[in-house]
């Protein structure tokens, strides 16, 4: 029986071959640059995929929530950074984790310091979040220089373990071309190294942590940085391919969706079971039609139990809650009938994987 014969609903297929290759390539880059490789697990959230990182020598990871950290501790991970502005309502849970493994947290608001000093386990490592241009959270090293110094001093006075500075140049995802990514990376490096120069004499063990998939995929110069934290790279997606961070061949996941209404002879669309609750509504804009699309159709290679190249012109162009509409040339659409599976590369694999959860995933 075919591996896919039992699929009855939208299912995320994970390519072990592609994902292992993506992991190894990033591990090799970390080694070349003498970096600690601390990958972000928010993309895959899968114990088996996590084991592939162990096979590549990874022993320190990043997560985006306390609950994710709890899952990873149960899976045996012992060195975890929660790279999300610290939520003081979760102090008790974080203290429980710190009693078991090495936990690092992230400060992005100076007003929580009194509470942290009073209630936080002093074994936790504390990073200060630095805004190197993204603008979402953190302290800008130029405009808030005195505030950063105050926070560093208050951490020392309060007995908390100051680890260093952490930044996520997430605006790289909005880059229009590779030159934008180069510029964003260089600016982040400049700010982080200036901080290192200012604080390293007083804190010789100071660490600099940097992470975003576009910059970590494209750039090679990380001199002076302690660790990097890419996450999306394990699966990649169409956004990363559009940025030049990967090729479509590197994308490690695909959605298998049942066709529920085949294309009529005069129509250039078919209806699938696969909607916003499976893909999310993240999209790209088609450069020809100037319309949004939510995924691209690929062929399936039955003999290899793997997917092949993108089918030109076939895109997921509309999402309802459970339904999706695929358009394309009528001759292509006529090859699908109700009950068939259609295979679609996602726009944003992090959201896609999170929506599908483990019970709707299959490793191929």
Wavefront OBJ file of the C-alpha trace (Angstrom):
o trace
v 0.000 0.000 0.000
v 1.195 3.492 -0.806
v 2.392 5.549 2.147
v -0.177 8.200 1.219
v -3.138 5.871 0.757
v -4.355 6.383 4.314
v -4.409 10.202 4.104
v -7.989 11.429 4.500
v -7.485 15.068 5.530
v -4.901 17.853 5.050
v -1.538 16.434 6.142
v 1.897 17.996 6.441
v 4.559 15.798 4.848
v 8.077 16.227 6.253
v 11.008 15.202 4.073
v 13.692 13.609 6.236
v 16.207 13.880 3.401
v 15.716 17.598 2.875
v 15.500 18.494 6.566
v 18.629 16.564 7.521
v 20.488 18.281 4.682
v 19.280 21.719 5.859
v 20.322 20.974 9.439
v 23.754 19.710 8.437
v 24.414 22.699 6.174
v 23.657 25.117 9.024
v 25.672 23.051 11.514
v 28.622 23.158 9.108
v 28.304 26.946 8.817
v 28.327 27.283 12.610
v 31.449 25.153 12.812
v 33.222 27.189 10.112
v 32.465 30.366 12.046
v 33.196 28.929 15.501
v 29.611 29.591 16.588
v 27.418 27.745 19.020
v 24.519 26.427 16.975
v 21.364 27.058 19.040
v 18.524 26.397 16.564
v 15.029 27.686 17.198
v 12.549 24.841 17.602
v 9.406 26.943 17.062
v 9.231 25.871 13.418
v 9.111 22.093 13.703
v 8.009 21.377 17.332
v 8.536 17.686 16.566
v 10.514 15.221 18.717
v 11.676 13.158 15.735
v 12.887 16.242 13.862
v 14.564 17.307 17.102
v 16.485 14.026 17.109
v 17.931 14.937 13.704
v 19.470 18.021 15.327
v 21.044 15.801 17.985
v 22.519 13.675 15.209
v 24.164 16.861 13.870
v 25.767 17.566 17.258
v 23.300 20.156 18.594
v 22.978 20.298 22.396
v 21.551 23.803 22.970
v 18.238 25.052 21.592
v 15.902 28.042 21.413
v 12.145 28.052 21.998
v 9.457 30.722 21.818
v 7.384 29.912 24.895
v 7.553 28.400 28.357
v 5.200 25.595 27.313
v 7.528 24.742 24.414
v 10.449 24.720 26.839
v 8.527 22.298 29.074
v 7.961 19.975 26.109
v 11.639 20.103 25.179
v 12.757 19.373 28.753
v 10.536 16.280 28.706
v 12.275 15.331 25.461
v 15.678 15.514 27.156
v 16.991 18.950 26.151
v 19.049 20.536 28.934
v 20.163 23.949 27.607
v 17.285 26.154 26.468
v 16.857 29.854 25.688
v 13.286 31.159 25.775
v 13.667 33.839 23.094
v 10.477 35.724 23.869
v 10.156 38.831 26.084
v 9.808 37.432 29.587
v 6.257 37.121 30.890
v 6.384 37.680 34.647
v 3.126 35.736 35.078
v 5.156 32.604 34.271
v 7.864 33.053 36.912
v 6.830 29.958 38.869
v 6.891 27.756 35.784
v 10.285 29.104 34.725
v 11.718 28.574 38.211
v 10.556 24.949 38.067
v 12.350 24.498 34.756
v 15.524 26.144 36.078
v 15.638 23.570 38.862
v 16.030 20.853 36.219
v 18.026 22.305 33.287
v 19.902 25.397 32.098
v 17.365 28.085 31.166
v 18.011 31.526 29.663
v 15.352 34.223 29.519
v 15.013 37.508 27.672
v 14.410 41.005 29.068
v 12.758 43.552 26.788
v 11.106 45.761 29.436
v 13.108 47.332 32.260
v 10.031 47.671 34.468
v 9.927 43.935 35.231
v 13.384 43.957 36.853
v 12.214 44.469 40.485
v 9.902 41.462 40.164
v 12.640 39.345 38.593
v 15.147 40.248 41.301
v 12.635 39.403 44.005
v 11.209 36.165 42.590
v 13.426 34.680 39.896
v 15.722 31.715 40.455
v 19.243 33.160 40.419
v 20.569 30.235 38.367
v 18.776 31.472 35.221
v 20.736 33.221 32.532
v 19.390 36.613 31.452
v 19.853 38.140 27.998
v 18.969 41.735 27.187
v 16.986 42.025 23.962
v 18.556 44.424 21.470
v 16.595 46.050 18.654
v 18.907 46.187 15.645
v 16.259 47.561 13.300
v 13.265 45.230 13.453
v 11.357 47.538 15.798
v 9.212 44.853 17.440
v 10.844 44.779 20.877
v 14.123 45.401 22.637
v 16.421 48.304 23.381
v 18.154 50.297 20.664
v 21.898 50.457 21.409
v 22.225 54.054 20.221
v 19.042 55.692 21.493
v 18.831 53.758 24.782
v 22.491 53.386 25.671
v 22.088 54.716 29.246
v 19.050 52.514 29.835
v 20.946 49.416 28.732
v 23.762 50.307 31.149
v 21.246 50.738 33.963
v 19.677 47.338 33.251
v 23.078 45.622 33.190
v 23.998 47.215 36.525
v 20.632 46.345 38.081
v 21.025 42.706 37.030
v 24.387 42.584 38.801
v 23.063 44.296 41.929
v 20.097 41.935 42.028
v 22.312 38.867 41.745
v 20.881 37.748 38.402
v 23.184 36.041 35.907
v 23.744 38.483 33.033
v 24.542 36.402 29.930
v 24.811 39.095 27.271
v 22.839 40.548 24.389
v 20.390 38.880 22.021
v 18.918 40.194 18.775
v 16.506 38.940 16.135
v 16.837 40.961 12.887
v 13.387 39.830 11.791
v 13.011 42.679 9.297
v 15.151 40.521 6.977
v 11.897 38.693 6.138
v 10.625 41.882 4.497
v 13.718 42.259 2.299
v 13.125 42.883 -1.391
v 16.402 41.341 -2.538
v 19.645 39.869 -1.241
v 21.343 43.279 -0.883
v 18.733 44.206 1.756
v 19.603 41.096 3.765
v 23.319 41.890 3.546
v 22.658 45.430 4.803
v 20.436 44.229 7.659
v 22.996 41.670 8.770
v 25.880 44.109 8.686
v 23.928 46.655 10.716
v 23.011 44.027 13.328
v 26.619 42.877 13.530
v 27.820 46.462 13.981
v 25.446 47.187 16.859
v 26.134 43.900 18.612
v 29.907 44.229 18.332
v 29.753 47.778 19.688
v 27.970 46.424 22.749
v 30.578 43.722 23.113
v 33.346 46.320 22.963
v 31.646 48.390 25.669
v 30.811 45.581 28.116
v 33.330 42.804 27.492
v 36.052 44.296 29.766
v 33.650 44.166 32.723
v 31.976 40.900 31.642
v 34.610 38.705 29.938
v 32.116 35.824 29.542
v 29.632 38.075 27.705
v 27.741 36.357 24.891
v 26.230 37.752 21.699
v 23.291 35.803 20.275
v 21.980 36.526 16.776
v 19.310 34.771 14.812
v 17.089 34.887 11.745
v 16.938 32.414 8.903
v 17.565 34.768 5.922
v 20.775 36.248 7.365
v 21.998 32.945 8.784
v 21.391 31.232 5.436
v 22.969 33.842 3.177
v 25.752 35.446 5.201
v 29.141 34.020 6.175
v 30.669 36.710 8.401
v 29.735 36.212 12.070
v 33.055 37.226 13.633
v 32.639 38.172 17.285
v 29.205 36.553 17.639
v 28.875 33.712 20.168
v 25.904 31.830 18.740
v 23.232 31.968 16.065
v 19.613 30.847 16.306
v 17.962 30.211 12.915
v 14.736 28.228 13.023
v 12.704 28.352 9.825
v 15.656 26.914 7.850
v 14.887 23.342 8.948
v 11.813 23.377 6.686
v 12.266 26.627 4.719
v 9.267 27.775 2.653
v 8.266 29.930 -0.330
v 9.068 33.162 1.527
v 12.643 31.999 2.072
v 12.904 30.896 -1.561
v 11.672 34.319 -2.691
v 14.326 35.981 -0.501
v 17.092 33.809 -1.962
v 17.778 32.086 1.367
v 17.055 28.712 -0.231
v 15.840 27.077 -3.434
v 12.472 25.328 -3.775
v 14.373 22.033 -3.610
v 15.483 22.912 -0.056
v 11.891 23.282 1.188
v 11.438 20.348 3.559
v 7.662 20.226 3.947
v 4.665 20.025 1.656
v 0.933 19.918 2.308
v -1.012 16.929 0.977
v -4.643 17.998 0.535
v -7.609 16.002 -0.774
v -9.327 17.352 -3.877
v -13.027 17.612 -3.079
v -14.354 19.153 -6.310
v -12.522 18.541 -9.556
v -12.177 21.173 -12.268
v -15.073 21.570 -14.644
v -14.177 21.585 -18.305
v -14.665 25.336 -18.690
v -13.267 26.293 -15.256
v -9.680 27.008 -14.341
v -9.955 26.090 -10.697
v -10.530 23.158 -8.383
v -11.582 22.985 -4.732
v -9.476 21.295 -2.082
v -9.812 20.413 1.574
v -7.142 22.774 2.865
v -7.992 26.230 4.174
v -6.832 28.988 6.489
v -6.908 26.644 9.505
v -4.289 24.506 7.758
v -2.120 26.974 5.847
v -2.688 30.312 7.688
v -3.433 33.414 5.624
v 0.188 34.463 5.114
v 0.675 35.068 1.409
v 2.947 36.284 -1.340
v 1.981 38.484 -4.286
v 2.120 37.063 -7.790
v 4.310 39.445 -9.827
v 2.209 38.928 -12.974
v -1.338 39.153 -11.609
v -0.498 41.312 -8.557
v -2.841 38.989 -6.604
v -2.082 37.086 -3.400
v -1.376 33.371 -3.375
v -1.004 30.968 -0.454
v 1.080 28.144 -1.884
v 2.427 26.549 -5.060
v 1.531 23.123 -6.393
v 4.264 20.525 -6.892
v 4.193 17.156 -8.603
v 4.318 13.882 -6.684
v 6.864 11.187 -7.588
v 5.289 7.894 -6.582
v 8.387 5.830 -7.377
v 10.517 7.971 -5.043
v 7.842 8.578 -2.411
v 8.780 12.237 -2.701
v 7.603 15.428 -4.308
v 9.159 16.982 -7.371
v 9.248 20.401 -8.993
v 6.734 23.234 -8.965
v 3.947 22.939 -11.532
v 4.079 26.220 -13.448
v 1.036 28.412 -12.983
v -0.711 26.236 -10.400
v -1.253 28.158 -7.169
v -3.455 28.151 -4.096
v -5.230 31.469 -4.608
v -8.118 31.543 -2.144
v -8.639 30.315 1.428
v -11.799 29.873 3.420
v -11.739 28.250 6.838
v -11.557 24.645 5.571
v -11.572 25.093 1.788
v -8.971 26.267 -0.661
v -9.121 27.140 -4.348
v -6.315 26.156 -6.722
v -6.127 27.757 -10.142
v -4.072 26.985 -13.204
v -4.219 25.960 -16.815
v -7.280 23.808 -17.536
v -5.133 21.037 -19.037
v -3.204 20.780 -15.762
v -6.299 20.931 -13.578
v -7.997 18.187 -15.572
v -5.347 15.738 -14.313
v -6.925 15.980 -10.821
v -10.268 14.501 -9.854
v -12.230 14.366 -6.606
v -10.479 12.059 -4.151
v -6.974 12.711 -5.468
v -4.287 14.352 -3.355
v -2.716 17.621 -4.422
v 0.653 18.716 -2.994
v 1.320 22.357 -2.092
v 4.454 24.097 -0.841
v 3.610 26.493 2.032
v 4.228 30.219 2.227
v 5.219 30.198 5.919
v 6.199 26.791 7.249
v 6.347 27.886 10.927
v 2.646 28.735 11.040
v 1.762 25.853 8.756
v 3.496 23.282 10.998
v 2.001 24.801 14.147
v -1.503 24.615 12.707
v -1.119 21.001 11.604
v 0.262 19.682 14.914
v 1.871 16.258 15.228
v -1.307 14.270 14.653
v -1.581 15.675 11.125
v 2.032 15.217 10.049
v 3.812 12.386 8.262
v 7.557 11.874 7.778
v 8.548 10.651 4.328
l 1 2 3 4 5 6 7 8 9 10 11 12 13 14 15 16 17 18 19 20 21 22 23 24 25 26 27 28 29 30 31 32 33 34 35 36 37 38 39 40 41 42 43 44 45 46 47 48 49 50 51 52 53 54 55 56 57 58 59 60 61 62 63 64 65 66 67 68 69 70 71 72 73 74 75 76 77 78 79 80 81 82 83 84 85 86 87 88 89 90 91 92 93 94 95 96 97 98 99 100 101 102 103 104 105 106 107 108 109 110 111 112 113 114 115 116 117 118 119 120 121 122 123 124 125 126 127 128 129 130 131 132 133 134 135 136 137 138 139 140 141 142 143 144 145 146 147 148 149 150 151 152 153 154 155 156 157 158 159 160 161 162 163 164 165 166 167 168 169 170 171 172 173 174 175 176 177 178 179 180 181 182 183 184 185 186 187 188 189 190 191 192 193 194 195 196 197 198 199 200 201 202 203 204 205 206 207 208 209 210 211 212 213 214 215 216 217 218 219 220 221 222 223 224 225 226 227 228 229 230 231 232 233 234 235 236 237 238 239 240 241 242 243 244 245 246 247 248 249 250 251 252 253 254 255 256 257 258 259 260 261 262 263 264 265 266 267 268 269 270 271 272 273 274 275 276 277 278 279 280 281 282 283 284 285 286 287 288 289 290 291 292 293 294 295 296 297 298 299 300 301 302 303 304 305 306 307 308 309 310 311 312 313 314 315 316 317 318 319 320 321 322 323 324 325 326 327 328 329 330 331 332 333 334 335 336 337 338 339 340 341 342 343 344 345 346 347 348 349 350 351 352 353 354 355 356 357 358 359 360 361 362 363 364
